[in-house]
């Protein structure tokens, strides 16, 4: 049973990676509907078949902020709506909470 769960998880990550590769400019929101910004680009570091991180750009009147989210924080990608949904973490120590600000 664990082997099939691992295969399903890898397939899900591969599918998310495929969709994210074409997601530049998509709006990024949390599953609760809060707007985080837009996908600026994806980063491939450890894996060649899927991105490891997405960089989300948000703008205010005087400043641009970029934040990096790990792939495992991505809950859903809606290509028809050009939207990426990030699952907010309930626990700040969980891997999904891994967010870094970059310049």
C-alpha positions in Angstrom: 0.0 0.0 0.0 2.8 2.4 0.8 4.5 1.8 -2.5 1.3 2.8 -4.4 1.0 5.9 -2.2 4.5 6.9 -3.1 3.9 6.4 -6.8 0.7 8.4 -6.6 2.6 11.2 -4.8 5.3 11.3 -7.5 2.7 11.3 -10.2 1.0 14.3 -8.6 4.2 16.2 -8.2 5.1 15.5 -11.8 1.7 16.8 -13.0 2.0 19.9 -10.8 5.5 20.5 -12.2 4.2 20.1 -15.8 1.4 22.7 -15.2 3.7 25.1 -13.3 6.2 25.1 -16.2 3.6 27.0 -18.2 2.3 29.1 -15.2 4.3 32.3 -15.6 2.0 35.2 -14.9 -0.7 33.1 -13.2 -2.3 34.7 -10.2 -1.3 33.0 -6.9 -3.9 32.8 -4.1 -4.3 30.8 -0.9 -7.0 28.2 -0.6 -8.9 30.8 1.6 -8.8 33.2 -1.3 -6.1 35.7 -0.2 -4.1 37.1 -3.1 -0.4 36.6 -2.9 0.8 37.9 -6.2 1.7 36.4 -9.6 4.1 33.6 -10.6 7.3 35.3 -11.8 9.1 32.0 -12.6 9.8 28.5 -11.4 13.2 27.2 -10.2 14.7 23.8 -11.1 17.4 22.9 -8.6 17.3 19.3 -7.4 15.0 17.7 -10.0 15.1 18.0 -13.8 11.5 16.8 -14.4 9.7 19.3 -12.0 10.5 22.6 -10.4 11.5 22.7 -6.8 10.2 26.2 -6.1 8.0 29.0 -7.5 8.8 32.6 -7.2 5.8 34.8 -6.6 6.0 38.6 -7.2 3.7 41.0 -5.5 3.7 44.8 -6.0 2.6 47.7 -3.9 2.7 51.3 -4.9 6.3 51.8 -4.1 7.8 48.3 -3.9 8.0 44.9 -5.5 8.4 41.9 -3.2 9.3 38.3 -4.3 8.6 35.3 -2.2 9.7 31.7 -2.8 7.4 28.8 -2.1 8.3 25.1 -2.3 6.5 22.9 -4.8 4.9 21.0 -1.9 3.0 24.1 -0.8 1.1 24.2 -4.2 -2.3 22.7 -3.6 -3.9 23.1 -7.1 -3.3 24.7 -10.5 -6.2 26.0 -12.5 -5.0 26.6 -16.1 -8.4 27.8 -17.4 -8.5 30.4 -14.6 -4.7 31.1 -14.8 -4.5 30.6 -11.0 -2.2 28.7 -8.7 -3.6 27.8 -5.2 -1.2 27.6 -2.3 -2.3 25.7 0.8 -1.6 27.8 3.9 0.1 25.9 6.7 -1.6 25.7 10.0 1.7 25.0 11.7 4.6 27.5 11.1 7.1 24.6 11.5 5.6 22.5 8.7 7.3 22.3 5.3 4.4 24.0 3.6 5.2 27.1 5.6 8.6 27.3 3.9 8.5 30.8 2.4 11.5 33.0 1.8 11.6 36.6 0.7 14.1 37.5 -2.0 15.0 40.8 -3.7 
